[in-house]
Amino acid sequence: MSRPFDAAPALARKVFPSGDRRETVIARELYRTGSLRGDFERLASPAVPMADADILSFLLKYFHACLYPGSQDHAVPLGEISDLLAQFYELWPGGDTTGKVLPLAGEYSAYPLRMLTDLPRTAHIFRSVANRPLPPDMVQDPFLGLDLGTGSGIILAAAWFQAKRNGVAVTQLYGVELDTEIGGRTADLFASLGIGEMRIADARDPALYAGLPDGPVAFVGNENVPAPTSRHTAEPFSMIHAALFTALSQRLKKTVFFPEALVVRDREAELDVVLSKNNRFQVPRHYRSLRPKPRSIVIEGRLTKLWQVGKDFRGHIPESWLAVMPGRW
């Protein structure tokens, strides 16, 4: 799901003009040269390790392709991406686009790109999906996957790698996005790369799911997780899952979900509630008087506080960049 960029809080952080920045966003020796399309082809093989450097390089190229359609077909220098990223980050401290000339796909498109460009967290999330081993009975053709509120489409791209790196030959991947302009640009990128299709629709509508192909659902991504300072109902995370389970409950028994679970906490009641596929990601009825806020997710099989997501990747990014990086949460 999308929101206008100025809905994000105005964070007090130092801004470095892009022309004054000497460091690239990751070290040049970490950056994998070559095109985004080449990365899709190379990393699809389970015989090729997907290292941290591969993931960070992939995300940077993907960001560039989201802004400049067509760049997925040629190599883009790290310095060019770093300059573009610096311009994008400067939108956020005050939410002011005056004087900025960035080819955004409409006024709402900066928010999904903000999520994408929280590099440490997105890299951790991407790794958790793309490198996840599947049980043998879920490695089947076709592999049906959904990304609900897809935005830039990065989770669906990770799901494509999950399928391919587990030996799946045929994928049926669908991103669902409410915003027409964002969805249109992501659809073009998906079509160019051959990884999936977009549905311009509201993921909270159970009728949406009636048009999907038959068969078990292998993967569902729903990253509409609010910030830890907000009530868990501030984003439609549970509403989307309610619609999904209403329509497809019998097809979700072995589905891999991202996140695997969301833990919300009511501080006054000193009570944690785990939302997972066991309760359809819903707060149980007898706890609905609470006002819980997101606290942790289960990612890569581990309970991880939201602020710790991405910790493994922070060491690859200079502090000067981390200081200006807008966060997912």
Residue, then its C-alpha position, 0 to 999 in steps of 0.5 A: m500500500s502507498r502513501p504520499f511522501d509527506a506523510a512520513p515524519a520530518l526527521a531531524r538529520k544532517v543532510f549532505p548535498s549530493g555534490d559534497r559526498r565523496e563516499t559511495v553508498i557501499a564500497r566500490e569493491l563490494y559493488r557487482t558491476g553488470s546489469l540488473r538483468g544480468d543479476f537476475e540471470r546469474l543469481a537465479s542459479p542455486a549453484v551461485p551463492m547470494a552474498d551480501a554484496d550481491i544483494l546490496s548491488f542488486l537493490l541499488k540497480y533495482f532502485h535505479a531501474c524504478l526511476y529510470p525504466g530501461s536501465q535494467d538492461h545496462a551497467v550503471p556505475l555505482g557513483e551514478i546510483s549514489d548521486l541519485l540516491a543522495q538526491f532521493y534521500e534529501l526529499w525526506p527531512g522536510g518532505d520538500t521536493t522544491g527544486k528536485v527533478l526526480p522521475l517519480a511515478g506520481e506523488y505517492s511513489a516516493y514512499p515505496l521507494r523510501m522503503l526500498t532504499d532503507l538498504p540495511r533493512t531491505a537487504h535483510i528482508f530480501r535475503s530472508v525471502a530469496n534465500r529461503p529453502l522450501p520443503p520438497d512438497m512446495v517445490q512444484d510447477p507452477f509456483l504461485g506467489l503474491d505480494l500484497g501492497t507491492g509498491s516497488g515490487i522488491i518483495l515479489a522479485a525476492a519471491w522469484f529468486q526463492a522459487k528459482r533457487n529452489g529449482v522451480a521452473v515455472t512461476q506465477l507471481y502477482g503483485v497487488e498495488l492500489d496506486t495506478e501510477i506506481g503499479g503501472r511503472t512496476a508492471d512495466l519493470f516486471a514485464s521487461l524482466g519476466i518475473g510477474e504481473m501486477r494487479i491494480a486493486d485493493a488487497r483488502d478486497p476478498a473479491l480480488y483473489a477470485g481471479l487467481p490461478d488454481g492451486p496452492v499458494a506458495f508465497v505471500g508477502n505483506e510488508n504493510v507493518p507500521a512503525p513501532t510508534s504507531r498502533h498496529t492498525a495504522e497500516p492494513f497489515s491485518m486487514i489484508h490478511a483477513a481478506l486473503f484468508t477469507a478468500l483462500s484459506q484452504r490454499l494457504k496451509k503450506t504457504v511461506f509468509f513474509p513476515e513469518a509472524l508479527v509480534v505486537r505489544d500493549r505496554e500498559a497491559e504488558l502483553d505481547v500478541v503473536l500474529s501468524k498464519n495460525n490466527r490468520f495474522q489477527v489479534p484474537r477477539h478477547y484482546r481487541s480492546l488493547r492498543p498494541k504496537p508492532r515490536s518484532i517480526v519473525i524473519e529467517g526463523r528468528l524473532t527480531k525486534l524491528w530496530q534490529v532488522g538489517k543489523d547484519f548489513r549496516g557495517h557495509i554502509p558508511e555512517s555518513w549515509l546511514a545518518v541520512m537514510p530514511g527508514r521503513w519504520 
